[in-house]
């Protein structure tokens, strides 16, 4: 299929389906509200994820800034007055071993401790399978996916939402554009969960897993991130940094080391895959970030766009149908049942259909010169755990195949930086 045709199909999928895509609270239940996840009904006013949205108001709009814990949380900056910037408290380095950021002694968020050949014995590049998750809050699912990764020597990417490390009683420190202070579509943390996640994140990094950012409040639709400017995205990413650095200490009421150095985060997936791509990618590039995992695309070797690697969720055909969807659990759910929970008796057939879809996508990659396969999930148990279970089966069956390497986004970016994009094998499928 011609690239333009395939991208058009992906764009249609994005417009029709991603409008309902949303993070979930750590309990795993869909969040009602603007995201539409509880009903499965996509919104009708959300920007096309494949097309940059119209920039919003100027940077005089209040930005998402988290003040120091000593700053009164009720202080709201004037629209024409920049928010004050106060350094985070001094926090000692953690004791967990692992890759560290030289300037801070904290673990680096995107460790790359493995290397891969430029070519396999068959002359092809490795077939990279990249599994990633949005939100990364549910502790039971952290345990599940870390165990799966260990079983098959996989590395994965976990796009963390900032509020999962920040206590609710300090939520008004966060001042997102176009929303009240403390607004969040995914809730906030409490002391026990913030501290438990801090430990889990540090342990996962020590195992070689990557932490990216999924931003903070998860605002989608007409009043969401689609209107944000580069300045507002810069403030949002700074707010994420502050949540990581100060959240554990605020939750505990005592000094607690952050789980990682947020300045070492190298990639982002935007909420609902929305946002003005040029605007937020400029903010990312200025921070030294390397890739964006938000845009719909197709199975082909990645390219750099706006100075960043574009690692897309890919257009695929739902097995046994002619429906185009993306390699994201919510999209598959919508393609199967319009994001409505099916009877438990249907779960085995639905799971088998998702697994067959993944297998077909892998076969297409092999037939196209081994471009990477990007698979996205949320920390969820949607539709009787159909999507988590299908992905688990696929990872266990696939990651040990001789030509496959199951890697994090940053491991792939590192391989591309070293070896370049393979030429003559960039046919989309």
Secondary structure, DSSP 8 states (H G I E B T S, - for coil): --HHHHHHHHHHHHHHHGGG---B-TTS-B--STT-TTTT---SS---TTS-----S-TTS-------TTS-TT----TTS-------------S--S-B-TTT-SBBSS-------SS-TTSS--EEEEEEEEE---HHHHHHHHHHHHHHT---EEEE-GGGGSBGGGGGG---TTS-TT--TT--B-HHHHHHHHHHHHHHHHTT-EEEE--SS---STTSGGG--HHHHHHHHHHHHHHHHHHHHHHHTS----SSBGGG--EE--GGG-S-HHHHHHHHHHTT--EE--SEE-SS---EETTEEE--EEEEE-TTS--EEESBHHHHHHHHHTT----GGGHHHHHHHHHHHHHHHHHHHHHTT---EEEEEES--HHHHHHHHHHHHHHHHHTTSTTEEEE-HHHHHHHHHHH---SS-----
